[in-house]
Amino acid sequence: MEQVMKHYGNAILAVIVLLALGAILVAALSSNGYVATEFRTALTGFFSSMNKLT
């Protein structure tokens, strides 16, 4: 086990970190998340402003 961790330890750590980042992104971009709400508000505001120009 020690040799496996010595040889593959960095790769295992990188996979764990990437999975954690993926979970954070999925949670942030969920339909009721803060990021999704702000993104939806920004898009709505942008297209409303563009419609006022015509």
VMD Tcl script that draws the C-alpha trace (Angstrom):
set ca {
  {0.00 0.00 0.00}
  {2.87 2.35 0.80}
  {4.41 1.78 -2.63}
  {1.08 2.39 -4.36}
  {0.62 5.70 -2.54}
  {4.23 6.65 -3.23}
  {3.84 5.92 -6.94}
  {0.24 7.06 -7.56}
  {-0.28 9.47 -4.66}
  {-0.08 12.66 -6.73}
  {-2.44 11.29 -9.38}
  {-4.95 10.18 -6.76}
  {-4.78 13.59 -5.09}
  {-5.31 15.34 -8.44}
  {-8.39 13.21 -9.17}
  {-9.84 13.96 -5.74}
  {-9.28 17.70 -6.20}
  {-10.85 17.65 -9.68}
  {-13.87 15.75 -8.40}
  {-14.29 18.25 -5.57}
  {-14.09 21.18 -8.02}
  {-16.63 19.48 -10.26}
  {-19.01 19.03 -7.34}
  {-18.64 22.69 -6.41}
  {-19.35 23.77 -10.00}
  {-22.42 21.54 -10.23}
  {-23.73 22.93 -6.95}
  {-23.06 26.53 -8.01}
  {-24.72 26.08 -11.40}
  {-27.77 24.23 -10.15}
  {-31.09 25.78 -11.16}
  {-31.60 27.43 -7.76}
  {-27.96 28.29 -7.08}
  {-26.60 31.79 -6.67}
  {-24.50 31.68 -9.84}
  {-27.41 30.45 -11.97}
  {-29.71 33.13 -10.56}
  {-27.22 35.92 -11.23}
  {-26.47 34.58 -14.72}
  {-30.20 34.45 -15.52}
  {-30.63 38.02 -14.22}
  {-27.70 39.25 -16.30}
  {-29.04 37.62 -19.48}
  {-32.54 38.96 -18.87}
  {-31.19 42.46 -18.28}
  {-29.01 42.31 -21.38}
  {-31.80 41.21 -23.69}
  {-34.23 43.70 -22.16}
  {-31.74 46.49 -22.85}
  {-31.25 45.26 -26.42}
  {-35.02 45.20 -27.01}
  {-35.27 48.83 -25.84}
  {-32.83 49.89 -28.56}
  {-35.14 48.89 -31.39}
}
mol new
graphics top color blue
foreach p $ca { graphics top sphere $p radius 0.5 }
foreach p [lrange $ca 0 end-1] q [lrange $ca 1 end] { graphics top cylinder $p $q radius 0.2 }
display resetview
